[in-house]
């Protein structure tokens, strides 16, 4: 694969030529949303994005709630997502984001760089994964690849184990409401507490739990909570 700056130059030439001839090359992003709770990481990612794509608007969020609020007011072409910011609950937040906004591709940018996390990110709906330890130039390369409809992964990615892939296949079938109920279950909340927080009837929560158990292949609430604990990643060491 050629260096990322060569590929960027090619995409810019195609874009500029299309503007003159009417034949469009690959679209450059107009808006990119960066969701990460670490200010220095957000700043570095924003710098990488704006240098690679002059004129792009960068929207920032430092929690899952802020991310959802931003998506209610904007329509970015792509989201750069940290799995560990407040409110994410690891892969549960990723699945909720993809379920609620399937039209917006997501690139995970994470300090959890093991092969299992990388592959599971793709299994749960991400279109790419950039390790935080990677050169920031790879962010632009990943964005171009994903906007071209490709999946972008680090070259060292290994294949996920069969058990993890099977769990991903079951979990991605949960709806946003079911994911919220599952998250409440994982936090040890009672059905009536979950119902109150979601502003729905307790019977509706019970119905969701029944469907969740069936979709996850769990025989009881405890098994479902164990699955949820596997979806919620342990946070990486703090950045120094």
N, C-alpha and C positions, 0 to 999 in steps of 0.2 A: 504494500500500500504506500503511495507517495506521501511525503510529509504533509501535515495538515494545512500549511500555508499554501502549498501548491494547489491543493484541492479548493481552498477558499478562493484563490485567484481565478481558478477555472469557473467556479460558480458565479463570481462577480462578473467575469467576461460574458458568460451566458446571459446573465440578468441584464447587463448594459446593452448587449447586442439585441436582445429581445425588445427592449424599450424603443430602439431605433427602427427595428424591422417589423415589429408586431408579433414576432414569434417569441413567446416567453420561455425562458429557461427556468430552472428551479427557483421557486419563490424564496426570497429572503424574509426572515421573520420581522414582523412589525412590532410585536409585543412578546416579551418573555417574562414569565413569573418565576422569581427565585424565592424558594421557601426554605429557610434555614434559621435556626435560633442563634447562631453565632455571628455577631456583627462583622468580624474580620473575614469570615468565609463568604458572607453575602457580598461584601465589598469586593473581594477578589473575584468572585464569580461574575459580578456586574461589570467589572473592568474587562474580564475576558470576553464577555458577550458584546459589550459596546465597541471594543477594539476590533472584533471580528466582523461585526455587523453595524457599521456606522448608521446612526439615525434610529436604531431600535429603541423602543421604550421598555425600560426595565421596571417591573413592579416587584416589590419586596413584601414578604410576610415572615414573621418569626414564630408563628404557632399554627396549628392546624385550623383553629378558629379564624385566624386572620387570613389564612389561605382560602377558606370557604367564603369569607366575606369579600375578598378580592375577586374571586371568580363570579360572585353575584353581580359585580359591577363592570367586569372586563371580560374580554374573550381572547386571551393570549393564544398564540400558536403552539406554545410549549411551556411545560412546567419543569423546572429543575428542583428536585425534591430531596430533602434530608429525611431519613427514616426516623430520626431520634428527636426531633423537635417536640415541644410540649403539645399534647393532644393527639399525636400520631398513633401511638400504640403499635409501632412497627408496621408490619404488613397489613394490619387491619385498616389503618389510615390510607394506605396505598390502594387497597381494594375499594374502600368507600369513594375515594377520589375518582378512580377509573369507572366505578359504577354510576356515579352521579354526572360525570363529564367524560363520557367515552370518546368524544370527538377531539379531546385535547391530549396529545401524547405526553408522556412523562419520562424524564430521565432522572434516575436516582443518582444523587451525588452523596456518597456516604463514606464515613471512616471505618465502617464494618466491611472489610474488603476480602473476607474469606470466600472461597469459591461457592460454598453453599448459599450464602447471603446473596451473592451476585445472581446465581441461577434462580433462586426463589423470587427475587425481585422481578425477573422476567416472567416467571410462572404466574405471579400475581398481578401482572398487567403492565409493568414498565416496558418502555420501548428501548431503553438503554441504561447502562450503568457506568458511571465514571468514579473511580476511587478518589478520595480527597487527596491522596498522596500523589496522584498523577499530575503531570505538567498541565497547567491551565489551558494550554493550547488544545488539549484533547477535548475540552468542553465544546469548542467551536466545531471540531471534527465530528463529535457525537451529534450535535444539533443538526448539522447538514445531513448526516446519514439518516437520522430519524425523520426529518422533514421530507426526505426522499423516499420514505416508506420502509427503511431498513431497520434492523435491530443492531444497536452498537454495543459491543462488549469489550472489556480488556482482553488482550491476547492470551492471558494466562487462565482464563475461565475454564473450570472443569465441568463435567456433566453432573447434574443433580442426581441424588440417589432415587431409586424407584419409590420408596415410601414417601419421601418429600414431594415428589411429583404427583403422586396419587392424592395426597392431602391438598395440594394446591388445586388440583382439578375439582375436588369437592367444594373447597372453600370459595372459589371464585363464582360459584353459582348462587351465593347468598346475595340478597338485595341490600341496598343501603340501610333500610330499616332493620333487617335481620342482623346486619353487622353491628349496628348500634346496640341492639339487644344483647348480642354475644359479648360485646365489650363491657356492657353493664354486668353481665353474668361473671365475666372474668374479674371484675373489680369487687365481686362478692355482694352485689346489690340484690335485694329482693325484687320480685316481680312488681310489687306496688311502687317501689322506689324508681324502677326503670320506667314504669308507666307515667309516673309524675313528671320525671325529667323529659320524657318524650312527648308529653301532653296527649297520651292516648289511653284507652281503657286498659285495665289490668287484664281483662280477658283477651284483648288483642295481643298483649305481651305473651300470654300463655300460648296463644295460637302460633306466634312467631317461634317460641321455644320448641314447640312440637315440630315445626317445619325445619328448624335449625338442626335438631337431633337427626331427623331423617336425611337431610342433605349431607351432614358430616359423617353419617354412618355411626353415630353414637347411640348407645342404649340408654343413657341417663345424663342428667345435668352435669355431673362430675366429669364424665368423659368429654363433654363439649367444652368445659372450662379448661381441661388439659390441652385440647386442640388450640383454644384461644391463647393459652400461655406460650405455645409454640409459635404462634403468629406474632406475638409481641416480643420484639428483639430486646436483648440486654443492651444498654447504652455502651458505646465505645469509651475508651479513656478520654478525659477532657483534653481539648487542644491547649497547648501551652503558649 
